[in-house]
Amino acid sequence: MPAGVSWPRYLKVFTATFLTMLAGAETVHRYYKPDLTPDIPPKAGELSTEMLGLKTTNEQVQPLQPRP
C-alpha cells in the first residue's frame, strides 16, 4: 500500500475522506441555493438549448407506427 499503510487503515481513511467530501458538497449546495428561474421567462427561440428546426412548424406530431 502507499507509504506502507495497511489495507484496513487505508480503506478507513479513504472512506472517511470520501464521506467528508460528500458531506461538504451537500452542505455547500444546501447553503448556496441558487435560484435558477429567470425573472422574465425567455420567449420561444431565445434559448440556445432549444434544438434548431424542431419547433418551426405547427403541424401535429404523428406517433410512430409499430412495425408489423
N, C-alpha and C positions, 0 to 999 in steps of 0.2 A: 504494500500500500504506500501511498505518498507519505514521505517523511517518516516512515517506519511506524505508522499508526495501525492498530489492529482493525479488522473489519467491523466488529461491533461498535467501536468508538467512531470509526469513520462514518458508519451509517447513522449513528446518533447525531453527530454533528451535521451531517448532510440533511437529515430530516428536520432538525431544529432550524437550520438556515433556510430551508425551503418553506417551512411553515411561517417563519418570521417574514419572509419575502411576501407570501400570500396575505398575511395579516396587514402588513404595511400597505400593500396595494389596495386592499379593501378599505382601510382607514382613509387613505387619500381619496378614493372615489366616493366615500360617504361624506367626507369633509368638503371637497370641492365638487358640488353637484352642479354640473353645467346645465344651463337652460338652453337646449338646442333648438327650441322652436323659435322661428323668427317672429318679430313684432308684426311685420307685414308679410303675409304669405306670398310667395312668388307666383307670377302668372304662368300659364302653360307655355312651355318653350324657354323659360328663363333659366331653368336649372340645367347645369351641364351634365347632370347624371341621367337625364332622360335620353332614351335611345332615339337617334335621329331617324325620321321617317316612320316611326311606329304610330304616331298619333296624327298623321297628316290627312287621313280620310275619315269620314263619318260613317263608313259602312259598318254593318254589324259583322262581328267576327263569327265565322262559321266553325262549329266544333269539328274536329277530325272524325271521319267515319271509321268505324272499326274494320279491320281487314277481314275478308272472308276466310 
